[in-house]
């Protein structure tokens, strides 16, 4: 079902693009040039077809290709170019680069941004926040209702064994392509939404395929500063239409600097660790013999949380090599009135970016007074308690137990966790290393 | 790439007098020197000690980035810490799993530090020292943890080290046991080796001392050989970088953008160029030092339309992006039509810090690169520059 289009030279494609614009004007449809059957036929979008490869193959390739320097990856160029184009066309509600931002002094390196416009102009949440799985509702806002100009390109696996790019590919409606669209209220430069199989109108629930797609995108972009994030319903997703978010920020996130303590390694080589010394409890997944292995362990964990109605957030970092999973309970606490008014007044809804350490603040005084203690305090409210997190981990490990090595004694490890000693020396060293500039020369 | 190798040679030759490489190779240590100002942040020198340990030849390593020695089991967080140390122009000492040419992994203590220009405080090179950490088998009861030297000094300290390994039953007292330990070491089974790789080694004081000593020695050589050229280097930043210069982190980021562009600083008098990409220099035929500090108008000439120039000025004044087609001249005075896109670039304060100018040689018919139109490629440069400038101005500035 892959497109049977041959690669088209640029000169011709520019011409075709003009044609496409005229066509869509012709089509009429609902008049809003949206992404539904009224406007979609005849529409064209660039298509980036990524190469599906397993990890070992990928590594051999990258070793060989080290002969060249690593230039800005092509997917990067495509995304940045399209995003800047939409910026210059005035499609965003504000210029995010005009929003002041800073790294808060301290050990963790929390990042604060003063953004008064985002909150006011953001689409409001339209569904109940106490259920992680809710059916898709056609009547509520979903991404098929956005204008086509907000969609940057299609993102699909390639049919042959190589990356392909089609500057002007028709949208295969039966195939329901996955697309990348702009977030009109961006948190940072390049803020996009990855919408798997957009026409499938999937609710906000992770499954193996969609997570793998997100992981491929992270790997393909190849930059540790391009991270993908996911918020489940109940963990501050605002739209019940399956989507991941991503943007560029070329500084480390506090969560990435947090030390970790190894729990176990799955048969497929995926290493699972506790996050240590961080206000929010969570897990980090790394490694895996293949990208699929890593992807499936994480998505199976997400599915387990969904099935147990536990809201959660996911951060895909380090070009898809490290994945953080945070079960959370802030919305529940809010509803029960258990959150202090001081925190509520900041109006920060702790979604994946906030939990990772990137806070967008709406009030100037919050920005001026932003401190590591404040940030820590807010995030500590988001975290599950020690006991609750322990329960959730047991649930998770049971769900993915078939992938865990038999003799690892995972349950035993979990019970031993009450000892303060971190499980892995590696991370004790890393603790020391987390304060660079140690040695005076 | 010819010019790349040329740049790498120059990296040393312009800064240090002759025979510096020989002097460096008199040191027994394993170390590499990288140049953050060359795009890709490549290795410009690798000691013989280094080549021996890693199993590569000089040509396989010079011009490559240090990440080539990382592999699937290298700790990602450690990689990130090194990356950030480079960005913050700070020293770092961290244990890291690296891979030899034959694919075998091994643990080493990696000590990296910046080498500053004494004159203006810029980072000229990064020095990376590698001290292998010997495998210390953990299973056998009678083998010892930690370094022999360590134990002889202070049994108590060694025991503390062992507890950190969570091995409580190890005996540490006699030298005999130490002897037995090494014998066992040599017959350790493949299983043990596998476990050693997954569970990292402790770095002992010995490794750290070795690393510090090596750093000190290399810096002495570099300092000495830079005296003779008059372009002194030192291990500490002696003065703050001037405002006209971009930090090495921004340099490294911008160096990844393989297109012709310049950055100009509107806050300085006559808005001089503060960054010029390699491709820009190739396109226009100028050398970097001929371009930095000058306003872009040197690209215009006799037949350049003054109306276009005025248009550019207006857009800059109003901080608006624009695309114009302007007749420009290379150093050899040959003209070319420049499809020029200019855009303001804000830093973390939210205010305009630079203007980026992206040039496309319109007469060049070879515009097809991966299917992105020239206009899109220009915009992608703008985007990449915006991300870099914003992000890299967010933190507390490096001291």
Interface residues (C-beta under 8 A of the other chain):
Chain A: X7 X8 X9 X10 X11 X13 X14 X55 X59 X63 X66 X67 X69 X70 X71 X72 X74 X76 X77 X78 X79 X80 X81 X82 X83 X84 X85 X88 X95 X97 X98 X99 X100 X101 X102 X103 X105 X109 X111 X165 X166 X167 X189 X190 X224 X225 X248 X249 X250 X251 X252 X256 X257 X259 X260 X265 X286 X287 X318 X321 X322 X421 X424 X425 X426 X428 X429 X430 X433 X434 X436 X437 X438 X439 X440 X441
Chain B: X4 X39 X40 X42 X64 X65 X67 X68 X71 X72 X73 X75 X76 X77 X78 X79 X80 X81 X83 X84 X85 X88 X90 X91 X92 X93 X94 X95 X111 X113 X164 X165 X166 X198 X199 X200 X202 X203 X212 X215 X216 X219 X235 X236 X253 X256 X257 X258 X321 X343 X345 X346 X348 X349 X350 X367 X368 X370 X371 X372 X373 X376 X377 X378 X379 X380 X382 X383 X384 X386 X387 X388 X390 X391 X392 X394 X395 X396
